[in-house]
Structures are given as C-alpha cells and as structure tokens.
Amino acid sequence: MKIAAGVLVRSPIEPSLFLAFKRAKSDNQGVSLPCGKSDDGEDPYQTARRECLEETGWTVIFHMLEPYVSFDEKDGFQVWIFSADLDEGFGRVISKSPNEGEAVWATKEELISGPYGEFNRLALSHFNIT
C-alpha cells in the first residue's frame, strides 16, 4: 500500500496558526499541511518527519496522540497526519524547497479552504481543533 504522511504543528507563539506549505506550481491554490509520499523503506513517522523538514526547514517532535489516518481513494494512498511540536528554536518559517513553494503559518480556515480542505478539516477535528 502506498503511504503519505505529514504533521499538524500549532504555532508556539500564536495558537490559532498552524504550520502549512503553499506550493509554487500547483493547480490547487491555497495551503496544505506539510505532507508527502513515503520513500522506499520509510514508515509513516519517518515520512512525516522528512516531509516537514523538506517543506519547512524544521524538525518535529511527535505528540503521544493517535495519528489521523485516512485513505485517499483517488490517488490510492493511506495518509497519516501526526500531531507534533517544532524541535528547534522558534522564529520565521524558512522553506528548504523554494522552487516548490514556501512554508507559512496558516489559520484553520485557510487550511480548510485549501486544496485538501475536507481532509484537513477531518484531521483538525481528530485532534479536537474545531
């Protein structure tokens, strides 16, 4: 089974904001959670950690909470979202993939209105963010 994984990180400075990624070249406008496909041999935790680092430049520490897991029937992926905190000093978000897009702090409304809006809404709800 194909796996994709990502993280839900609340801003340590402004709790109404969440770490997000805005793709530079996409038909889907808006922001999404840092997330992507697994590389060969990766488990969902490794994928989520790597994708967050690639898309935002930051590493994360996972919370001891049950991840949100869903199945994307369109693309055939099992998608895992982990609740996490930043593992480094806080400051501005610096993207490690400037050609792919930029990391930003987004509101839950922006996440819900983005390209994966319903998925993001369900992930936020799973972690009791309403």
N, CA, C and O of each residue as an XYZ file, in Angstrom:
520
protein
N       0.836     -1.179      0.000
C       0.000      0.000      0.000
C       0.882      1.243      0.000
O       1.875      1.314      0.724
N       0.510      2.213     -0.814
C       1.239      3.473     -0.862
C       0.881      4.308      0.371
O      -0.269      4.347      0.807
N       1.900      4.970      0.913
C       1.742      5.770      2.131
C       2.141      7.210      1.859
O       3.092      7.477      1.125
N       1.404      8.131      2.460
C       1.798      9.541      2.538
C       1.632      9.936      4.000
O       0.784      9.391      4.706
N       2.445     10.883      4.447
C       2.362     11.288      5.857
C       2.791     12.733      6.012
O       3.557     13.274      5.215
N       2.268     13.338      7.069
C       2.594     14.723      7.362
C       2.339     15.050      8.815
O       2.084     14.168      9.635
N       2.415     16.347      9.122
C       2.300     16.786     10.509
C       1.325     17.946     10.647
O       1.109     18.723      9.717
N       0.753     18.034     11.825
C      -0.058     19.169     12.238
C       0.688     19.816     13.400
O       0.787     19.239     14.483
N       1.214     21.020     13.166
C       2.009     21.736     14.165
C       1.351     23.073     14.444
O       1.180     23.899     13.547
N       0.987     23.273     15.695
C       0.408     24.552     16.127
C       1.552     25.512     16.453
O       2.560     25.110     17.033
N       1.392     26.771     16.079
C       2.411     27.773     16.363
C       2.604     27.901     17.876
O       1.627     28.012     18.616
N       3.857     27.887     18.338
C       4.114     28.067     19.768
C       3.912     29.520     20.206
O       3.855     29.809     21.401
N       3.805     30.425     19.244
C       3.656     31.847     19.556
C       2.210     32.292     19.419
O       1.721     33.065     20.242
N       1.520     31.815     18.390
C       0.123     32.181     18.131
C      -0.681     30.900     17.907
O      -0.686     30.365     16.799
N      -1.367     30.396     18.953
C      -2.054     29.101     18.881
C      -3.141     28.984     17.813
O      -3.601     27.878     17.532
N      -3.556     30.087     17.218
C      -4.575     29.999     16.165
C      -3.957     29.745     14.790
O      -4.672     29.663     13.792
N      -2.621     29.620     14.738
C      -1.934     29.385     13.470
C      -1.285     28.009     13.447
O      -0.881     27.475     14.480
N      -1.194     27.445     12.234
C      -0.642     26.111     12.037
C       0.391     26.150     10.921
O       0.262     26.910      9.961
N       1.413     25.322     11.061
C       2.447     25.228     10.043
C       1.832     24.668      8.763
O       1.140     23.650      8.789
N       2.091     25.341      7.648
C       1.499     24.928      6.374
C       2.513     25.141      5.256
O       3.566     25.750      5.447
N       2.160     24.619      4.086
C       3.028     24.736      2.919
C       2.191     25.200      1.738
O       1.136     24.636      1.449
N       2.666     26.218      1.070
C       1.970     26.755     -0.104
C       2.802     26.415     -1.335
O       3.903     26.937     -1.509
N       2.280     25.550     -2.177
C       3.005     25.110     -3.367
C       3.100     26.220     -4.401
O       2.132     26.944     -4.636
N       4.279     26.352     -5.021
C       4.506     27.384     -6.020
C       3.835     27.028     -7.341
O       3.227     27.881     -7.988
N       3.950     25.773     -7.732
C       3.424     25.341     -9.027
C       2.359     24.287     -8.789
O       2.661     23.103     -8.643
N       1.120     24.725     -8.752
C       0.041     23.784     -8.496
C      -1.255     24.335     -9.045
O      -1.512     25.538     -9.004
N      -2.067     23.426     -9.560
C      -3.409     23.813     -9.967
C      -4.264     24.071     -8.739
O      -5.266     24.784     -8.806
N      -3.861     23.485     -7.613
C      -4.587     23.637     -6.352
C      -4.028     24.828     -5.586
O      -2.932     24.750     -5.031
N      -4.765     25.916     -5.555
C      -4.326     27.112     -4.852
C      -4.620     26.967     -3.360
O      -5.566     26.286     -2.964
N      -3.802     27.612     -2.549
C      -4.013     27.593     -1.112
C      -2.899     26.875     -0.391
O      -1.858     26.567     -0.973
N      -3.125     26.611      0.884
C      -2.110     25.988      1.729
C      -2.552     24.589      2.143
O      -3.740     24.265      2.151
N      -1.571     23.779      2.483
C      -1.853     22.432      2.973
C      -0.876     22.110      4.103
O       0.117     22.811      4.295
N      -1.163     21.062      4.835
C      -0.252     20.613      5.878
C       1.025     20.093      5.229
O       0.969     19.561      4.120
N       2.192     20.233      5.899
C       3.410     19.630      5.365
C       3.206     18.115      5.286
O       3.026     17.454      6.309
N       3.234     17.578      4.085
C       2.882     16.173      3.885
C       3.394     15.724      2.525
O       3.533     16.532      1.608
N       3.674     14.432      2.401
C       4.110     13.910      1.112
C       4.217     12.404      1.114
O       3.954     11.745      2.120
N       4.606     11.872     -0.021
C       4.688     10.428     -0.240
C       5.913      9.834      0.446
O       6.952     10.483      0.567
N       5.769      8.578      0.895
C       6.876      7.852      1.510
C       7.916      7.469      0.471
O       7.584      7.149     -0.670
N       9.163      7.504      0.876
C      10.239      6.935      0.083
C      10.317      5.448      0.406
O       9.793      5.009      1.429
N      10.962      4.673     -0.453
C      11.096      3.233     -0.222
C      11.693      2.964      1.156
O      12.709      3.551      1.528
N      11.053      2.072      1.906
C      11.552      1.659      3.206
C      11.171      2.559      4.368
O      11.478      2.230      5.513
N      10.516      3.680      4.115
C      10.132      4.590      5.195
C       8.817      4.158      5.832
O       7.908      3.682      5.153
N       8.734      4.335      7.149
C       7.441      4.172      7.811
C       6.776      5.546      7.864
O       7.420      6.547      7.551
N       5.496      5.617      8.254
C       4.804      6.911      8.257
C       5.477      7.976      9.133
O       5.472      9.153      8.772
N       6.052      7.587     10.271
C       6.735      8.557     11.136
C       7.929      9.185     10.410
O       8.114     10.402     10.432
N       8.729      8.337      9.771
C       9.898      8.830      9.051
C       9.494      9.749      7.899
O      10.126     10.775      7.649
N       8.426      9.356      7.205
C       7.948     10.168      6.091
C       7.487     11.536      6.577
O       7.852     12.558      5.996
N       6.689     11.560      7.636
C       6.183     12.831      8.171
C       7.331     13.738      8.598
O       7.321     14.934      8.307
N       8.317     13.176      9.284
C       9.461     13.966      9.750
C      10.251     14.516      8.556
O      10.619     15.691      8.545
N      10.510     13.676      7.562
C      11.282     14.103      6.383
C      10.524     15.171      5.583
O      11.104     16.184      5.194
N       9.241     14.943      5.343
C       8.453     15.902      4.568
C       8.394     17.264      5.254
O       8.495     18.298      4.593
N       8.234     17.268      6.565
C       8.211     18.545      7.288
C       9.554     19.265      7.144
O       9.593     20.473      6.909
N      10.635     18.530      7.284
C      11.958     19.134      7.142
C      12.160     19.664      5.722
O      12.662     20.775      5.546
N      11.777     18.886      4.710
C      11.952     19.323      3.326
C      11.111     20.555      2.999
O      11.570     21.458      2.299
N       9.890     20.589      3.501
C       8.976     21.666      3.130
C       9.085     22.915      4.001
O       8.735     24.009      3.558
N       9.567     22.762      5.238
C       9.605     23.916      6.138
C      10.993     24.242      6.688
O      11.228     25.359      7.149
N      11.906     23.285      6.645
C      13.227     23.503      7.217
C      13.312     23.176      8.696
O      14.361     23.369      9.309
N      12.223     22.684      9.282
C      12.204     22.377     10.713
C      11.958     20.899     10.978
O      11.253     20.219     10.233
N      12.567     20.420     12.071
C      12.286     19.066     12.542
C      11.202     19.141     13.610
O      10.946     20.202     14.180
N      10.572     18.004     13.872
C       9.454     17.971     14.812
C       9.624     16.865     15.850
O      10.371     15.905     15.663
N       8.902     17.042     16.947
C       8.764     16.027     17.992
C       7.293     15.633     17.991
O       6.418     16.487     18.134
N       7.023     14.354     17.832
C       5.643     13.886     17.776
C       5.015     13.842     19.167
O       5.667     13.488     20.149
N       3.742     14.209     19.228
C       2.966     14.044     20.458
C       2.578     12.570     20.587
O       2.528     11.842     19.596
N       2.312     12.158     21.780
C       1.888     10.777     22.027
C       0.376     10.659     21.834
O      -0.338     10.195     22.723
N      -0.097     11.078     20.677
C      -1.508     11.016     20.342
C      -1.689     10.083     19.153
O      -0.792      9.938     18.322
N      -2.836      9.465     19.081
C      -3.159      8.619     17.931
C      -3.166      9.487     16.673
O      -3.843     10.515     16.646
N      -2.420      9.090     15.620
C      -2.432      9.902     14.401
C      -3.775      9.823     13.686
O      -4.546      8.885     13.885
N      -4.036     10.807     12.865
C      -5.209     10.763     11.991
C      -4.797      9.960     10.754
O      -3.803     10.284     10.106
N      -5.555      8.919     10.430
C      -5.243      8.071      9.283
C      -6.475      8.001      8.393
O      -7.584      7.738      8.857
N      -6.256      8.241      7.109
C      -7.343      8.232      6.148
C      -6.861      7.552      4.875
O      -5.663      7.338      4.689
N      -7.797      7.217      4.005
C      -7.435      6.605      2.733
C      -7.893      7.512      1.602
O      -9.070      7.860      1.503
N      -6.950      7.885      0.754
C      -7.247      8.715     -0.411
C      -7.548      7.786     -1.577
O      -6.638      7.282     -2.235
N      -8.835      7.565     -1.828
C      -9.236      6.637     -2.880
C      -8.821      7.112     -4.263
O      -8.495      6.297     -5.126
N      -8.830      8.410     -4.481
C      -8.478      8.968     -5.788
C      -7.057      8.591     -6.187
O      -6.820      8.144     -7.309
N      -6.107      8.771     -5.262
C      -4.705      8.502     -5.563
C      -4.203      7.174     -5.000
O      -3.073      6.772     -5.276
N      -5.040      6.488     -4.209
C      -4.665      5.188     -3.669
C      -3.640      5.225     -2.553
O      -2.824      4.311     -2.432
N      -3.670      6.273     -1.729
C      -2.725      6.410     -0.625
C      -3.418      6.293      0.718
O      -4.532      6.784      0.900
N      -2.752      5.638      1.657
C      -3.129      5.744      3.056
C      -2.358      6.958      3.577
O      -1.134      7.011      3.451
N      -3.062      7.934      4.163
C      -2.437      9.187      4.582
C      -2.472      9.293      6.108
O      -3.527      9.157      6.727
N      -1.319      9.535      6.692
C      -1.160      9.668      8.138
C      -0.797     11.120      8.470
O       0.084     11.709      7.843
N      -1.490     11.687      9.468
C      -1.136     13.010      9.984
C      -0.860     12.873     11.482
O      -1.686     12.365     12.241
N       0.315     13.335     11.881
C       0.742     13.271     13.274
C       0.686     14.664     13.893
O       1.044     15.648     13.246
N       0.243     14.746     15.132
C       0.312     15.981     15.895
C       1.745     16.107     16.411
O       2.318     15.140     16.913
N       2.321     17.310     16.284
C       3.727     17.478     16.644
C       4.011     18.904     17.090
O       3.197     19.809     16.903
N       5.185     19.082     17.684
C       5.728     20.392     18.023
C       7.041     20.568     17.273
O       7.677     19.593     16.873
N       7.438     21.822     17.087
C       8.737     22.086     16.484
C       9.827     21.665     17.444
O       9.694     21.836     18.656
N      10.901     21.118     16.911
C      12.006     20.610     17.712
C      13.138     21.625     17.826
O      14.183     21.328     18.405
N      12.939     22.813     17.282
C      14.006     23.800     17.247
C      13.514     25.135     17.775
O      12.349     25.276     18.149
N      14.404     26.110     17.802
C      14.023     27.450     18.201
C      12.941     28.000     17.290
O      12.855     27.619     16.123
N      12.135     28.872     17.805
C      11.014     29.394     17.049
C      11.406     30.702     16.374
O      12.251     31.443     16.874
N      10.807     30.963     15.277
C      11.077     32.175     14.527
C      10.311     32.104     13.226
O       9.249     31.486     13.154
N      10.837     32.723     12.220
C      10.123     32.684     10.950
C      10.316     31.333     10.279
O      11.310     30.645     10.508
N       9.376     30.978      9.470
C       9.439     29.714      8.755
C      10.318     29.905      7.529
O      10.128     30.848      6.761
N      11.268     29.018      7.353
C      12.165     29.090      6.203
C      12.034     27.798      5.418
O      12.318     26.719      5.938
N      11.612     27.901      4.188
C      11.414     26.725      3.354
C      12.737     26.197      2.830
O      13.606     26.962      2.413
N      12.876     24.881      2.856
C      14.038     24.230      2.266
C      13.807     23.955      0.783
O      14.730     23.521      0.093
N      12.594     24.197      0.275
C      12.296     23.924     -1.130
C      11.714     25.153     -1.816
O      10.539     25.154     -2.183
N      12.514     26.194     -1.995
C      11.984     27.428     -2.564
C      11.412     27.274     -3.968
O      10.531     28.042     -4.354
N      11.887     26.308     -4.738
C      11.344     26.098     -6.081
C       9.985     25.418     -6.045
O       9.207     25.525     -6.993
N       9.700     24.719     -4.956
C       8.429     24.003     -4.835
C       7.359     24.848     -4.158
O       6.169     24.657     -4.408
N       7.766     25.771     -3.314
C       6.794     26.586     -2.598
C       7.400     27.180     -1.351
O       8.619     27.210     -1.179
N       6.515     27.656     -0.475
C       7.001     28.292      0.745
C       6.207     27.812      1.952
O       5.013     27.523      1.868
N       6.902     27.739      3.061
C       6.263     27.401      4.321
C       5.665     28.675      4.907
O       6.263     29.748      4.832
N       4.482     28.541      5.487
C       3.769     29.686      6.053
C       3.045     29.245      7.319
O       2.879     28.050      7.565
N       2.618     30.214      8.117
C       1.700     29.956      9.225
C       0.306     30.260      8.695
O       0.080     31.330      8.129
N      -0.626     29.336      8.869
C      -1.974     29.491      8.315
C      -3.027     29.268      9.402
O      -2.797     28.557     10.380
N      -4.164     29.884      9.205
C      -5.297     29.652     10.102
C      -5.973     28.347      9.725
O      -5.747     27.816      8.638
N      -6.803     27.828     10.624
C      -7.544     26.599     10.294
C      -8.489     26.855      9.128
O      -8.739     25.957      8.323
N      -9.013     28.069      9.031
C      -9.896     28.417      7.913
C      -9.154     28.337      6.585
O      -9.709     27.874      5.588
N      -7.902     28.787      6.569
C      -7.104     28.703      5.345
C      -6.805     27.249      4.989
O      -6.821     26.879      3.815
N      -6.534     26.427      5.998
C      -6.294     25.005      5.738
C      -7.545     24.324      5.196
O      -7.465     23.488      4.296
N      -8.696     24.687      5.749
C      -9.952     24.066      5.327
C     -10.369     24.545      3.935
O     -11.042     23.814      3.208
N      -9.984     25.740      3.566
C     -10.351     26.244      2.236
C      -9.284     25.923      1.191
O      -9.450     26.271      0.022
N      -8.204     25.272      1.587
C      -7.116     24.940      0.665
C      -7.422     23.711     -0.179
O      -8.544     23.204     -0.169
N      -6.419     23.237     -0.908
C      -6.622     22.141     -1.853
C      -7.035     20.815     -1.213
O      -7.626     19.973     -1.888
N      -6.743     20.614      0.051
C      -7.125     19.386      0.756
C      -8.058     19.727      1.909
O      -7.955     19.163      2.998
N      -8.961     20.653      1.652
C      -9.802     21.229      2.690
C     -10.552     20.241      3.553
O     -10.469     20.317      4.779
N     -11.278     19.319      2.959
C     -12.060     18.366      3.755
C     -11.148     17.444      4.546
O     -11.427     17.143      5.707
N     -10.069     16.995      3.936
C      -9.093     16.165      4.644
C      -8.524     16.935      5.835
O      -8.444     16.399      6.940
N      -8.129     18.195      5.611
C      -7.582     18.999      6.701
C      -8.613     19.221      7.804
O      -8.277     19.188      8.988
N      -9.871     19.447      7.415
C     -10.927     19.636      8.411
C     -11.058     18.393      9.286
O     -11.183     18.501     10.506
N     -11.028     17.225      8.673
C     -11.146     15.978      9.434
C      -9.928     15.743     10.324
O     -10.067     15.263     11.448
N      -8.730     16.079      9.828
C      -7.529     15.940     10.645
C      -7.569     16.881     11.851
O      -7.247     16.479     12.969
N      -7.966     18.136     11.619
C      -8.083     19.093     12.732
C      -9.108     18.596     13.746
O      -8.874     18.663     14.953
N     -10.232     18.104     13.262
C     -11.277     17.591     14.148
C     -10.790     16.393     14.957
O     -11.124     16.256     16.134
N      -9.997     15.522     14.322
C      -9.438     14.357     15.008
C      -8.632     14.785     16.236
O      -8.649     14.115     17.269
N      -7.928     15.911     16.104
C      -7.110     16.420     17.206
C      -7.857     17.467     18.047
O      -7.239     18.266     18.751
N      -9.202     17.450     17.962
C     -10.076     18.317     18.754
C      -9.840     19.801     18.515
O      -9.944     20.612     19.435
N      -9.521     20.148     17.270
C      -9.378     21.550     16.888
C     -10.590     21.865     16.020
O     -10.676     21.462     14.860
N     -11.532     22.608     16.628
C     -12.785     22.876     15.911
C     -12.955     24.344     15.625
O     -13.954     24.745     15.029
